[in-house]
Amino acid sequence: MPRIALDAMGGDHAPDNVVEGVLAALADGPASCEILLVGRTADVAAALDRHGGASSRIRIVEAPDVIGMAERPMVAIRGKRASSVTVGVGLQKKGEADAFISAGNTGAVMAASRVLMGLYPGVERPAIGAVMPTVGKTVLFLDAGANIDCSPRELRGFAHLGAVYARDVLGRTQPTVGLLSIGEEEAKGNAAVKQAHQLLKTETVPFTFLGNVEGRDILDGHIDVVVCDGFVGNVVLKFYESVARLFTTLIEREMEESVLTSPAMERVFTKLDYSTYGGAPLLGVRGVCIICHGRSSARAIKNAIGVALRAVESHLSQHIEADMADRGAVA
């Protein structure tokens, strides 16, 4: 039975949004899933009472401390060993949970995951993968902000991590991977990108390497994984979020009510809504960790649970470890 631990105290609207999302996931998801709500027992129990959520498939795990969004990650996890983040990650480390989800302090979740669970052999730093809608299939974009500066070997490793995730969780049989640059020519880009291109070009990989891709290619729908460093990735991700809001605002301002409420327009809005995609996987840590937006709604939490379940059931963690070991992919 998959066991999913959630940070019940993380995010702007915790614990109510977390509890609502859990109840929705249990109502629609597989009957074999167990949820571990990690946080202050009294607060979590009160939220469950408010939403009528008593269930034999939900267990509360006491964690009296809460890490604030503005706290320094390493200081927080060292000073608050009984926080919902450290206890939640620790459950997976001890084999009492199969995945961990949090909408709390991203840096703290990353630090706790790295310190407590460790990284796969050959992985130096984990990467955040963001799933973004396109005109066709979704695209996995990494690194979305975990690492500001990356070496060529790290970019090469991100390509491997992303390809395994795209195959296991997104269902792409033969993933395509592009290296984000300022031009399609392999001589374009900074030193790290040009060297990473040569590494990926000359090795045998379990995916189709498309070479360099440009920003305009990201949303075309023909790429499964786009690789870049976390500085560029976070800028692109935040810009995309603002464009989605702009697009939605303009449509709502210019379209008639009958058009806005049409099934076709509802599908468009759903595709642009970040909550549709649940959360971003932290790839490279030895386990399954899903990072959600701080303002995640109940719907986002529900969908993040779905992402975590697919990762667990597809044996994502074992497949990443095997890929790193067999092919010598070093991040």
HURA-V646783 format. One record per residue. N is the residue number from 1. RES is the residue in one small letter. PHI is phi in degrees with one decimal (none if undefined). PSI is psi in degrees with one decimal (none if undefined). OMEGA is omega in whole degrees, -180 to 180 (NA if undefined). Layout:
# HURA-V646783
N_RES_PHI_PSI_OMEGA + N_RES_PHI_PSI_OMEGA
This chain:
# HURA-V646783
1_m_none_120.8_177 + 2_p_-61.6_136.1_179 + 3_r_-119.6_115.4_-176 + 4_i_-109.4_119.4_177 + 5_a_-93.2_135.5_179 + 6_l_-123.9_140.0_173 + 7_d_-75.5_99.2_-176 + 8_a_-73.5_-13.9_-176 + 9_m_-105.3_-0.3_-175 + 10_g_-91.4_137.7_176 + 11_g_108.0_171.3_-175 + 12_d_-71.6_-25.2_-172 + 13_h_-121.6_20.4_-180 + 14_a_-74.9_151.1_1 + 15_p_-92.7_-2.0_-173 + 16_d_-63.4_-43.5_-179 + 17_n_-65.9_-35.1_179 + 18_v_-65.8_-46.0_180 + 19_v_-62.6_-44.7_178 + 20_e_-60.6_-43.4_179 + 21_g_-64.4_-39.5_179 + 22_v_-63.4_-47.0_-179 + 23_l_-62.4_-38.9_178 + 24_a_-66.3_-40.1_180 + 25_a_-66.0_-40.8_180 + 26_l_-67.9_-32.8_179 + 27_a_-69.0_-34.7_-175 + 28_d_-103.0_-18.2_-172 + 29_g_-92.3_-172.2_-178 + 30_p_-66.7_143.6_-177 + 31_a_-69.9_-13.5_-175 + 32_s_-89.2_-2.2_-176 + 33_c_-82.8_138.3_175 + 34_e_-116.1_138.2_-178 + 35_i_-111.0_131.5_175 + 36_l_-110.6_110.3_179 + 37_l_-91.9_115.0_-173 + 38_v_-102.6_120.7_-180 + 39_g_167.1_-163.3_179 + 40_r_-71.8_116.6_-172 + 41_t_-53.8_-46.3_-178 + 42_a_-62.4_-42.6_-180 + 43_d_-66.7_-42.5_-179 + 44_v_-68.9_-42.3_179 + 45_a_-62.8_-38.9_178 + 46_a_-64.8_-40.1_178 + 47_a_-64.7_-39.9_177 + 48_l_-63.0_-40.8_178 + 49_d_-63.5_-41.6_-179 + 50_r_-61.9_-31.2_-176 + 51_h_-107.0_12.8_177 + 52_g_58.9_42.9_-169 + 53_g_-106.1_27.0_177 + 54_a_-62.8_129.4_-178 + 55_s_-154.7_141.1_177 + 56_s_-71.5_-10.5_-179 + 57_r_-97.2_4.4_178 + 58_i_-116.8_131.3_177 + 59_r_-128.3_135.0_178 + 60_i_-93.1_131.5_177 + 61_v_-113.5_119.7_-175 + 62_e_-66.4_130.5_174 + 63_a_-148.0_98.0_-171 + 64_p_-72.6_-20.6_-176 + 65_d_-97.3_151.8_178 + 66_v_-128.1_132.1_176 + 67_i_-92.3_120.6_-180 + 68_g_-72.2_159.8_-176 + 69_m_-66.4_-24.7_-176 + 70_a_-97.2_-0.8_-178 + 71_e_-74.8_149.5_178 + 72_r_-72.0_125.7_-171 + 73_p_-52.7_-57.2_-175 + 74_m_-66.2_-38.3_178 + 75_v_-62.8_-41.5_-177 + 76_a_-66.6_-46.7_-176 + 77_i_-72.1_-26.2_176 + 78_r_-78.1_-36.1_-177 + 79_g_-87.1_-20.8_-179 + 80_k_-123.3_71.5_-177 + 81_r_-71.1_-12.5_178 + 82_a_-106.6_24.1_178 + 83_s_-77.2_162.1_179 + 84_s_-63.5_-28.2_178 + 85_v_-73.0_-52.7_-177 + 86_t_-67.5_-39.1_178 + 87_v_-66.2_-42.3_-180 + 88_g_-63.6_-46.0_177 + 89_v_-64.5_-38.2_-180 + 90_g_-62.6_-30.5_177 + 91_l_-61.2_-39.9_178 + 92_q_-70.3_-39.4_178 + 93_k_-59.4_-39.4_-178 + 94_k_-82.9_-1.7_180 + 95_g_81.5_14.9_-179 + 96_e_-95.2_-6.3_175 + 97_a_-144.2_154.7_-179 + 98_d_-102.6_-12.5_180 + 99_a_-160.5_159.5_179 + 100_f_-133.9_137.2_-179 + 101_i_-127.8_136.0_178 + 102_s_-148.4_140.0_171 + 103_a_-106.8_17.0_-178 + 104_g_-87.1_-153.3_-178 + 105_n_-59.4_110.1_-175 + 106_t_-59.8_-44.5_180 + 107_g_-60.8_-39.6_179 + 108_a_-67.2_-40.0_178 + 109_v_-63.1_-43.5_178 + 110_m_-63.4_-45.5_-178 + 111_a_-65.2_-45.2_-180 + 112_a_-64.1_-40.7_180 + 113_s_-64.4_-41.6_-179 + 114_r_-69.6_-42.3_-177 + 115_v_-73.1_-45.4_-174 + 116_l_-83.2_-41.8_-177 + 117_m_-94.5_-26.9_-179 + 118_g_79.5_178.1_-179 + 119_l_-112.4_159.8_175 + 120_y_-65.1_149.0_176 + 121_p_-53.8_129.9_180 + 122_g_94.0_-12.4_178 + 123_v_-94.9_122.8_-180 + 124_e_-90.2_-37.8_180 + 125_r_-144.0_139.5_178 + 126_p_-76.8_165.7_179 + 127_a_-128.8_147.3_175 + 128_i_-92.9_127.5_178 + 129_g_-106.1_122.2_179 + 130_a_-105.3_130.1_177 + 131_v_-92.5_125.3_-176 + 132_m_-124.5_142.4_177 + 133_p_-73.3_152.1_175 + 134_t_-134.5_-171.8_177 + 135_v_-69.6_-16.9_178 + 136_g_-124.4_-116.2_179 + 137_k_-77.3_162.8_178 + 138_t_-71.2_160.3_178 + 139_v_-123.0_139.6_175 + 140_l_-93.5_126.2_-173 + 141_f_-118.1_117.9_179 + 142_l_-150.0_142.0_13 + 143_d_-92.0_137.9_-177 + 144_a_-96.6_14.8_174 + 145_g_144.4_3.1_-178 + 146_a_-76.8_-34.0_-173 + 147_n_-130.6_119.8_-177 + 148_i_-71.1_-52.7_179 + 149_d_-110.9_134.9_-177 + 150_c_-129.1_143.0_175 + 151_s_-81.7_165.0_176 + 152_p_-58.0_-39.5_180 + 153_r_-66.3_-33.7_177 + 154_e_-68.4_-42.2_177 + 155_l_-61.9_-40.7_176 + 156_r_-60.0_-44.2_179 + 157_g_-64.0_-38.6_178 + 158_f_-60.3_-36.8_179 + 159_a_-61.2_-42.8_178 + 160_h_-66.2_-46.4_180 + 161_l_-59.3_-45.8_-179 + 162_g_-65.6_-37.9_-179 + 163_a_-65.7_-41.1_179 + 164_v_-65.4_-41.6_179 + 165_y_-64.1_-43.4_180 + 166_a_-60.9_-38.2_180 + 167_r_-71.3_-49.1_-173 + 168_d_-76.5_-44.0_-172 + 169_v_-98.3_-38.8_-179 + 170_l_-90.6_-9.3_176 + 171_g_76.3_27.7_179 + 172_r_-91.7_112.2_-174 + 173_t_-62.1_-47.4_178 + 174_q_-127.4_86.0_-173 + 175_p_-61.5_146.5_172 + 176_t_-103.3_138.3_-176 + 177_v_-127.1_130.0_177 + 178_g_-119.5_146.8_179 + 179_l_-102.0_116.4_-174 + 180_l_-69.5_127.7_-179 + 181_s_-149.3_-173.5_-178 + 182_i_-96.9_9.3_179 + 183_g_-174.2_155.4_-179 + 184_e_-73.6_-24.9_-178 + 185_e_-65.9_139.5_-176 + 186_e_-67.8_-14.4_177 + 187_a_-84.4_-5.3_-179 + 188_k_-87.2_150.6_176 + 189_g_113.4_174.6_177 + 190_n_-78.1_179.4_-175 + 191_a_-61.0_-41.8_-178 + 192_a_-64.1_-42.6_-180 + 193_v_-66.0_-44.0_-179 + 194_k_-63.8_-40.2_179 + 195_q_-71.6_-37.6_177 + 196_a_-63.2_-38.0_177 + 197_h_-57.6_-45.3_-179 + 198_q_-66.1_-38.8_179 + 199_l_-62.3_-46.3_-178 + 200_l_-72.3_-31.6_-179 + 201_k_-70.2_-33.1_-171 + 202_t_-99.1_-6.4_180 + 203_e_-103.7_160.0_175 + 204_t_-83.5_121.1_-175 + 205_v_-123.2_152.7_179 + 206_p_-85.3_33.1_178 + 207_f_-154.4_170.8_178 + 208_t_-95.2_113.4_179 + 209_f_-85.8_119.3_-177 + 210_l_-88.0_-5.1_-175 + 211_g_83.0_-154.1_179 + 212_n_-72.3_142.0_172 + 213_v_-129.2_157.3_-179 + 214_e_-106.6_169.1_-179 + 215_g_-56.0_-35.4_-178 + 216_r_-69.9_-15.5_-179 + 217_d_-85.2_-17.8_-172 + 218_i_-58.3_-41.9_-173 + 219_l_-99.0_12.3_180 + 220_d_-71.5_-24.8_178 + 221_g_93.3_7.3_-179 + 222_h_-108.0_2.0_-180 + 223_i_-115.5_136.6_178 + 224_d_-88.6_-38.2_-175 + 225_v_-135.8_130.4_174 + 226_v_-116.2_128.1_-175 + 227_v_-110.4_136.3_175 + 228_c_-161.6_174.9_176 + 229_d_-79.0_166.5_-174 + 230_g_-68.9_-24.8_178 + 231_f_-66.5_-53.5_179 + 232_v_-63.9_-43.7_-177 + 233_g_-60.8_-42.4_-179 + 234_n_-69.6_-37.3_177 + 235_v_-62.5_-46.4_179 + 236_v_-62.1_-44.2_-178 + 237_l_-62.3_-46.9_-180 + 238_k_-66.7_-36.4_177 + 239_f_-64.9_-41.5_179 + 240_y_-62.4_-42.2_179 + 241_e_-59.3_-39.8_-180 + 242_s_-69.9_-36.8_178 + 243_v_-65.6_-40.8_178 + 244_a_-61.2_-42.3_178 + 245_r_-65.7_-40.4_178 + 246_l_-60.9_-47.2_-179 + 247_f_-59.9_-46.1_-179 + 248_t_-63.3_-43.1_-180 + 249_t_-63.8_-43.6_-180 + 250_l_-64.1_-41.1_179 + 251_i_-63.5_-45.7_-179 + 252_e_-64.0_-31.1_-178 + 253_r_-77.1_-36.1_-171 + 254_e_-98.9_-22.2_-175 + 255_m_-92.5_152.1_176 + 256_e_-74.1_157.2_-177 + 257_e_-57.3_-38.8_-178 + 258_s_-63.5_-33.2_178 + 259_v_-74.4_-41.9_-178 + 260_l_-62.5_-33.2_-177 + 261_t_-94.8_5.5_180 + 262_s_-70.7_152.2_179 + 263_p_-56.1_-38.3_-179 + 264_a_-64.1_-44.3_-179 + 265_m_-69.2_-34.9_176 + 266_e_-62.4_-36.5_177 + 267_r_-66.5_-37.5_178 + 268_v_-64.0_-48.1_-180 + 269_f_-61.6_-38.8_179 + 270_t_-63.7_-40.4_-179 + 271_k_-67.3_-31.4_-179 + 272_l_-85.2_-14.1_-176 + 273_d_-78.4_122.8_-178 + 274_y_-59.0_-29.8_-177 + 275_s_-66.3_-18.5_178 + 276_t_-61.5_-30.1_-172 + 277_y_-100.7_0.9_171 + 278_g_76.1_-79.7_-177 + 279_g_-162.9_176.5_-177 + 280_a_-105.5_129.6_178 + 281_p_-73.0_141.7_172 + 282_l_-95.2_103.0_-172 + 283_l_-95.9_134.4_-179 + 284_g_118.3_-24.2_175 + 285_v_-80.0_152.2_-175 + 286_r_-81.9_76.9_-179 + 287_g_159.2_-170.6_179 + 288_v_-112.8_117.7_180 + 289_c_-131.6_123.8_-180 + 290_i_-115.0_123.7_-179 + 291_i_-102.2_123.9_-179 + 292_c_-105.2_160.3_177 + 293_h_-64.3_145.7_-179 + 294_g_-59.4_-28.8_-179 + 295_r_-99.7_23.4_-177 + 296_s_-53.4_134.8_175 + 297_s_-84.3_174.1_176 + 298_a_-59.1_-36.4_179 + 299_r_-64.1_-40.2_178 + 300_a_-63.9_-42.3_179 + 301_i_-63.7_-43.6_178 + 302_k_-57.5_-46.9_-178 + 303_n_-70.6_-29.8_175 + 304_a_-65.5_-37.0_176 + 305_i_-62.8_-39.5_177 + 306_g_-62.6_-40.3_177 + 307_v_-63.2_-45.3_-180 + 308_a_-62.0_-41.2_179 + 309_l_-63.1_-42.2_179 + 310_r_-64.2_-38.2_179 + 311_a_-64.7_-42.6_-180 + 312_v_-67.9_-48.2_-175 + 313_e_-69.8_-25.3_178 + 314_s_-88.2_-0.7_-179 + 315_h_60.9_42.4_-179 + 316_l_-54.2_-47.6_-176 + 317_s_-59.2_-46.1_-180 + 318_q_-65.2_-37.5_-179 + 319_h_-69.4_-37.9_177 + 320_i_-63.8_-44.9_-180 + 321_e_-61.3_-40.7_179 + 322_a_-66.1_-40.5_180 + 323_d_-63.9_-43.9_180 + 324_m_-63.2_-39.8_-177 + 325_a_-74.7_-45.3_-174 + 326_d_-72.1_-35.8_-173 + 327_r_-107.2_-2.3_176 + 328_g_67.0_27.8_178 + 329_a_-71.5_121.5_-178 + 330_v_-115.8_124.6_178 + 331_a_-99.5_none_NA
